[in-house]
Amino acid sequence: MFGKKKEEPVVQKTKVVYDFENDKSKGLLGEAMAEAKNKSNKMKTQSITFELPKIDDEEFDEDASTQDEEDLQKLTEFSEEEPRDIKETIKRTIIGLFIFAVVVVACLLIWATNSDLFLLKNASIQSGVYVSSGDIKSIISGDFGENILLIKMSKIKKNIETNPLIYSAKVRRVLPDSLNISFVERTPKAVLKIDENNFVLDTYGVIISIDENAFENLLAISFNVSKEYKVGDTLTGTDIIKYKNILYLMEVASNINFEYKISSMWYENAEDIRMFIEDAQITVLYGPLNKEQADDKLLYLKEIVKKSKNQNLSGFLNMSADDYHKSVLNSNI
């Protein structure tokens, strides 16, 4: 009638001594320990003894513990996945914007390359001393009516520079339908007489024309050339060396203010240079070019020419010897 009395679980108590001085607890445990420490201070003790109940393993709720661990794991995973999701979203947005921009640009290019708005109609061209804007327009005439976006500027530049009078050219687009063209002309320096032909040369020995009448007051030069030349060619080998030697003498004459007109200069042989001073009617055998003595030699020639003009003398002067400063004008020739 009376059932068996249910036995209470036996609780085993364990004593634990806690040292407050070395406590490093944080969070809720830390707050609890701090409160306990305050109480111990009032009791003037540095430690406290706890009696912890000991629970049998059979009574330990493993399901509750496992649930706590799962909740903690989910919280950790959420914290780690949140920034990863944001990065992925930003990445997808950037890729989408890039694709959109590419599509827009492609559509604009297709429209522009098929639109009459960008057909070449005008060209702003400078005029030079020897090359007119009309000369340039005739070179690029085949490009008018073409789409300016499809025309290669390098091709037009190259075509313009085929004109031997042009040293370099610059071409740029002016949207929607124009070009801006500027150029640097070659500077004519001398007329090279070869047989019956007169080749106009620039500073670099490029033959820029065969019409000497288009240029005024150019130095007339001559020497035996090593090959045949045509307009657009550049002197080579010993020919360019001789030409540069003549230009060097003319430069030195300018530097020392040689005010008398040297109208012609030529090589008598492989080394000796001759020149004709027009306003004094004096032919000079200068001799081989020695750059170290060129200044002094031309200064001496300048004094000779000055004296001869004062005395109204003309003739021949031989300065080819090393002691050229002893040379005198031979007015009998």
CORPELIN-V694527 format. One record per pair of residues at least 24 apart in sequence whose C-alpha atoms are under 10 Angstrom apart, sorted by the first residue. I is the first residue (numbers start at 0). GAP is how many residues later the second one is. D is the distance in whole Angstrom. If there is no record, write none. Layout:
i = {I | I}
gap = {GAP | GAP}
d = {D | D}
This chain:
i = {8 | 8 | 8 | 9 | 9 | 9 | 9 | 10 | 10 | 10 | 10 | 10 | 11 | 11 | 11 | 11 | 11 | 11 | 12 | 12 | 12 | 12 | 12 | 12 | 13 | 13 | 13 | 13 | 13 | 13 | 14 | 14 | 14 | 14 | 14 | 15 | 15 | 15 | 15 | 15 | 16 | 16 | 16 | 16 | 16 | 17 | 17 | 17 | 17 | 17 | 18 | 18 | 18 | 18 | 18 | 19 | 19 | 19 | 19 | 20 | 20 | 108 | 111 | 111 | 111 | 111 | 111 | 112 | 112 | 112 | 112 | 112 | 113 | 114 | 115 | 115 | 115 | 115 | 115 | 116 | 116 | 116 | 116 | 116 | 117 | 117 | 117 | 117 | 117 | 117 | 117 | 117 | 117 | 117 | 118 | 118 | 118 | 118 | 118 | 118 | 118 | 118 | 118 | 118 | 118 | 118 | 118 | 119 | 119 | 119 | 119 | 119 | 119 | 119 | 119 | 119 | 119 | 119 | 119 | 119 | 119 | 120 | 120 | 120 | 120 | 120 | 120 | 120 | 120 | 121 | 121 | 121 | 121 | 121 | 121 | 122 | 122 | 122 | 122 | 122 | 122 | 122 | 122 | 123 | 123 | 123 | 123 | 123 | 123 | 123 | 124 | 124 | 124 | 124 | 124 | 124 | 125 | 125 | 125 | 125 | 125 | 126 | 126 | 126 | 127 | 127 | 127 | 127 | 127 | 127 | 128 | 128 | 128 | 128 | 129 | 129 | 129 | 129 | 129 | 129 | 129 | 129 | 130 | 130 | 130 | 130 | 130 | 130 | 132 | 132 | 134 | 134 | 135 | 135 | 135 | 135 | 135 | 135 | 136 | 138 | 143 | 143 | 144 | 145 | 146 | 146 | 147 | 147 | 147 | 147 | 147 | 147 | 147 | 148 | 148 | 148 | 148 | 152 | 155 | 156 | 156 | 156 | 160 | 161 | 162 | 162 | 162 | 162 | 163 | 163 | 163 | 163 | 163 | 163 | 163 | 163 | 164 | 164 | 164 | 164 | 164 | 164 | 164 | 164 | 165 | 166 | 166 | 166 | 187 | 187 | 187 | 187 | 187 | 188 | 188 | 188 | 188 | 188 | 188 | 189 | 189 | 189 | 189 | 189 | 189 | 189 | 189 | 189 | 189 | 189 | 189 | 189 | 189 | 190 | 190 | 190 | 190 | 190 | 190 | 190 | 190 | 191 | 191 | 191 | 191 | 191 | 191 | 191 | 191 | 191 | 191 | 192 | 192 | 192 | 192 | 192 | 192 | 192 | 193 | 193 | 193 | 193 | 193 | 193 | 193 | 194 | 194 | 196 | 197 | 198 | 198 | 198 | 199 | 200 | 200 | 200 | 200 | 200 | 200 | 201 | 202 | 202 | 202 | 203 | 203 | 203 | 203 | 203 | 204 | 204 | 204 | 204 | 204 | 204 | 204 | 204 | 204 | 204 | 205 | 205 | 205 | 205 | 205 | 205 | 205 | 205 | 206 | 206 | 206 | 206 | 206 | 207 | 207 | 207 | 216 | 216 | 217 | 217 | 217 | 218 | 218 | 218 | 218 | 218 | 218 | 218 | 218 | 219 | 219 | 219 | 219 | 219 | 219 | 219 | 220 | 220 | 220 | 220 | 220 | 220 | 220 | 220 | 221 | 221 | 221 | 221 | 221 | 222 | 222 | 222 | 222 | 222 | 222 | 222 | 223 | 223 | 223 | 223 | 223 | 237 | 241 | 241 | 241 | 241 | 241 | 241 | 242 | 244 | 244 | 244 | 244 | 244 | 245 | 245 | 245 | 245 | 247 | 247 | 247 | 248 | 248 | 248 | 248 | 248 | 248 | 251 | 251 | 251 | 251 | 251 | 251 | 252 | 252 | 252 | 252 | 252 | 254 | 255 | 255 | 255 | 255 | 255 | 256 | 256 | 257 | 257 | 257 | 257 | 257 | 257 | 258 | 258 | 259 | 259 | 259 | 271 | 272 | 273 | 273 | 273 | 273 | 275 | 276 | 276 | 278 | 278 | 278 | 279 | 279 | 279 | 279 | 279 | 279 | 279 | 279 | 279 | 280 | 280 | 280 | 280 | 280 | 280 | 280 | 280 | 281 | 281 | 281 | 281 | 281 | 281 | 281 | 281 | 281 | 281 | 281 | 282 | 282 | 282 | 282 | 282 | 282 | 282 | 282 | 283 | 283 | 283 | 283 | 283 | 283 | 283 | 284 | 284 | 284 | 284 | 284 | 284 | 285 | 285 | 285 | 285 | 285 | 285 | 286 | 286 | 286 | 286 | 286 | 286 | 287 | 287 | 287 | 288 | 295 | 296 | 296 | 299 | 299 | 299 | 299 | 300 | 300 | 300 | 303 | 303 | 304}
gap = {46 | 47 | 50 | 43 | 44 | 45 | 46 | 41 | 42 | 43 | 44 | 45 | 39 | 40 | 41 | 42 | 43 | 44 | 37 | 38 | 39 | 40 | 41 | 42 | 35 | 36 | 37 | 38 | 39 | 40 | 34 | 35 | 36 | 37 | 38 | 32 | 33 | 34 | 35 | 36 | 30 | 31 | 32 | 33 | 34 | 28 | 29 | 30 | 31 | 32 | 26 | 27 | 28 | 29 | 30 | 25 | 26 | 27 | 28 | 25 | 26 | 40 | 35 | 36 | 37 | 38 | 64 | 33 | 34 | 35 | 36 | 37 | 33 | 32 | 29 | 30 | 31 | 60 | 61 | 30 | 31 | 58 | 59 | 60 | 27 | 28 | 29 | 30 | 31 | 32 | 57 | 58 | 59 | 60 | 24 | 25 | 26 | 27 | 28 | 29 | 30 | 31 | 32 | 56 | 57 | 58 | 59 | 24 | 25 | 26 | 27 | 28 | 29 | 31 | 53 | 54 | 55 | 56 | 57 | 58 | 59 | 24 | 25 | 26 | 27 | 55 | 56 | 57 | 58 | 52 | 54 | 55 | 56 | 57 | 58 | 48 | 50 | 51 | 54 | 55 | 56 | 57 | 58 | 47 | 50 | 54 | 55 | 56 | 57 | 58 | 46 | 54 | 55 | 56 | 57 | 58 | 54 | 55 | 56 | 57 | 58 | 54 | 55 | 56 | 37 | 38 | 54 | 55 | 56 | 57 | 36 | 56 | 57 | 58 | 35 | 36 | 55 | 56 | 57 | 58 | 84 | 85 | 32 | 34 | 35 | 52 | 53 | 54 | 48 | 49 | 25 | 28 | 24 | 25 | 27 | 45 | 46 | 47 | 44 | 24 | 33 | 34 | 32 | 31 | 29 | 30 | 25 | 26 | 27 | 28 | 29 | 30 | 31 | 24 | 26 | 27 | 28 | 26 | 25 | 24 | 25 | 26 | 24 | 70 | 45 | 46 | 68 | 69 | 38 | 42 | 43 | 44 | 45 | 67 | 68 | 69 | 36 | 37 | 41 | 42 | 43 | 44 | 66 | 67 | 42 | 35 | 39 | 41 | 24 | 27 | 28 | 30 | 31 | 26 | 28 | 29 | 30 | 31 | 58 | 25 | 26 | 27 | 28 | 29 | 30 | 31 | 32 | 53 | 56 | 57 | 73 | 74 | 75 | 24 | 26 | 27 | 28 | 29 | 30 | 31 | 73 | 26 | 27 | 28 | 29 | 30 | 31 | 33 | 51 | 73 | 74 | 27 | 28 | 29 | 30 | 31 | 32 | 73 | 27 | 28 | 29 | 30 | 31 | 34 | 35 | 27 | 29 | 33 | 24 | 30 | 31 | 32 | 31 | 30 | 31 | 32 | 33 | 34 | 42 | 32 | 40 | 41 | 44 | 30 | 31 | 36 | 39 | 40 | 27 | 28 | 29 | 30 | 31 | 34 | 35 | 36 | 38 | 39 | 24 | 25 | 26 | 27 | 28 | 29 | 30 | 34 | 24 | 25 | 26 | 27 | 28 | 24 | 25 | 26 | 44 | 46 | 44 | 45 | 46 | 27 | 28 | 31 | 42 | 43 | 44 | 45 | 46 | 42 | 43 | 44 | 45 | 46 | 55 | 56 | 25 | 42 | 43 | 44 | 45 | 46 | 53 | 54 | 42 | 43 | 44 | 45 | 46 | 42 | 43 | 44 | 45 | 46 | 47 | 50 | 42 | 43 | 44 | 45 | 46 | 32 | 24 | 25 | 28 | 29 | 31 | 47 | 24 | 28 | 43 | 44 | 45 | 46 | 27 | 28 | 29 | 43 | 41 | 43 | 46 | 40 | 41 | 42 | 45 | 46 | 49 | 39 | 42 | 43 | 44 | 46 | 47 | 41 | 42 | 45 | 46 | 49 | 40 | 39 | 40 | 42 | 43 | 46 | 42 | 45 | 40 | 41 | 43 | 44 | 45 | 47 | 43 | 47 | 42 | 45 | 46 | 48 | 47 | 43 | 44 | 45 | 46 | 40 | 28 | 37 | 26 | 30 | 35 | 25 | 26 | 28 | 29 | 30 | 32 | 33 | 34 | 35 | 24 | 27 | 28 | 31 | 32 | 33 | 34 | 35 | 26 | 27 | 31 | 32 | 33 | 34 | 35 | 47 | 48 | 49 | 51 | 31 | 32 | 33 | 34 | 35 | 46 | 47 | 50 | 31 | 32 | 33 | 34 | 35 | 36 | 45 | 31 | 32 | 33 | 34 | 35 | 36 | 31 | 32 | 33 | 34 | 35 | 38 | 31 | 32 | 33 | 34 | 35 | 37 | 31 | 32 | 33 | 31 | 29 | 27 | 28 | 24 | 25 | 26 | 27 | 24 | 26 | 27 | 24 | 25 | 24}
d = {9 | 9 | 10 | 10 | 9 | 9 | 9 | 9 | 6 | 6 | 7 | 8 | 9 | 8 | 6 | 5 | 7 | 9 | 9 | 6 | 5 | 5 | 6 | 9 | 10 | 8 | 5 | 5 | 6 | 7 | 6 | 5 | 4 | 6 | 9 | 8 | 5 | 5 | 6 | 7 | 7 | 6 | 4 | 6 | 9 | 9 | 5 | 5 | 6 | 8 | 10 | 7 | 5 | 7 | 9 | 9 | 6 | 6 | 8 | 7 | 8 | 9 | 9 | 10 | 8 | 10 | 10 | 10 | 7 | 8 | 7 | 7 | 8 | 8 | 9 | 9 | 8 | 10 | 9 | 9 | 9 | 9 | 6 | 7 | 9 | 8 | 5 | 6 | 7 | 10 | 7 | 5 | 5 | 9 | 9 | 8 | 5 | 5 | 4 | 6 | 8 | 10 | 10 | 10 | 8 | 6 | 8 | 5 | 5 | 6 | 6 | 5 | 9 | 9 | 10 | 10 | 9 | 8 | 5 | 6 | 8 | 6 | 9 | 10 | 9 | 9 | 6 | 6 | 9 | 9 | 10 | 6 | 5 | 7 | 9 | 10 | 9 | 9 | 9 | 5 | 5 | 6 | 7 | 10 | 9 | 7 | 6 | 5 | 6 | 9 | 10 | 8 | 6 | 5 | 6 | 9 | 9 | 7 | 6 | 8 | 10 | 10 | 8 | 9 | 10 | 9 | 9 | 8 | 8 | 7 | 10 | 8 | 10 | 10 | 7 | 9 | 8 | 9 | 10 | 10 | 8 | 9 | 9 | 7 | 8 | 9 | 10 | 8 | 9 | 10 | 9 | 9 | 7 | 10 | 9 | 9 | 10 | 10 | 10 | 9 | 10 | 10 | 9 | 10 | 10 | 8 | 7 | 9 | 8 | 8 | 6 | 8 | 8 | 8 | 9 | 9 | 9 | 9 | 10 | 9 | 10 | 9 | 10 | 8 | 8 | 10 | 10 | 8 | 10 | 8 | 7 | 5 | 7 | 7 | 5 | 9 | 10 | 9 | 9 | 9 | 5 | 8 | 10 | 9 | 9 | 10 | 10 | 10 | 10 | 8 | 10 | 8 | 10 | 10 | 9 | 6 | 7 | 9 | 8 | 9 | 10 | 9 | 5 | 5 | 6 | 7 | 10 | 9 | 10 | 9 | 10 | 9 | 10 | 9 | 10 | 6 | 6 | 5 | 6 | 8 | 9 | 10 | 9 | 6 | 5 | 5 | 8 | 10 | 9 | 10 | 9 | 7 | 6 | 5 | 8 | 10 | 10 | 10 | 9 | 7 | 8 | 8 | 8 | 9 | 9 | 9 | 9 | 10 | 10 | 9 | 8 | 8 | 9 | 9 | 10 | 10 | 9 | 9 | 9 | 9 | 9 | 9 | 8 | 8 | 8 | 8 | 9 | 8 | 10 | 8 | 5 | 5 | 8 | 9 | 7 | 10 | 7 | 8 | 10 | 8 | 6 | 6 | 4 | 6 | 10 | 10 | 5 | 5 | 6 | 6 | 8 | 6 | 8 | 9 | 10 | 8 | 10 | 8 | 9 | 10 | 10 | 9 | 9 | 7 | 5 | 5 | 7 | 9 | 6 | 4 | 6 | 8 | 10 | 10 | 8 | 9 | 6 | 5 | 5 | 8 | 10 | 9 | 8 | 7 | 5 | 7 | 9 | 9 | 6 | 5 | 7 | 8 | 9 | 10 | 9 | 8 | 9 | 8 | 9 | 9 | 9 | 8 | 9 | 9 | 9 | 10 | 10 | 9 | 10 | 7 | 10 | 9 | 8 | 10 | 10 | 9 | 9 | 8 | 9 | 8 | 10 | 9 | 7 | 9 | 9 | 9 | 7 | 6 | 10 | 8 | 10 | 9 | 8 | 7 | 8 | 9 | 9 | 7 | 10 | 8 | 7 | 9 | 9 | 9 | 8 | 8 | 9 | 6 | 10 | 10 | 8 | 10 | 8 | 8 | 9 | 8 | 9 | 10 | 9 | 10 | 10 | 9 | 9 | 10 | 9 | 9 | 10 | 7 | 9 | 7 | 6 | 10 | 8 | 8 | 6 | 9 | 9 | 10 | 9 | 10 | 8 | 5 | 7 | 9 | 9 | 10 | 9 | 5 | 5 | 6 | 7 | 9 | 10 | 9 | 10 | 8 | 6 | 5 | 6 | 9 | 10 | 10 | 10 | 9 | 6 | 5 | 6 | 7 | 9 | 9 | 8 | 6 | 5 | 6 | 6 | 10 | 8 | 7 | 5 | 5 | 9 | 9 | 8 | 7 | 4 | 7 | 9 | 10 | 10 | 7 | 9 | 10 | 9 | 8 | 8 | 9 | 7 | 10 | 9 | 9 | 9 | 10 | 8 | 7 | 9}
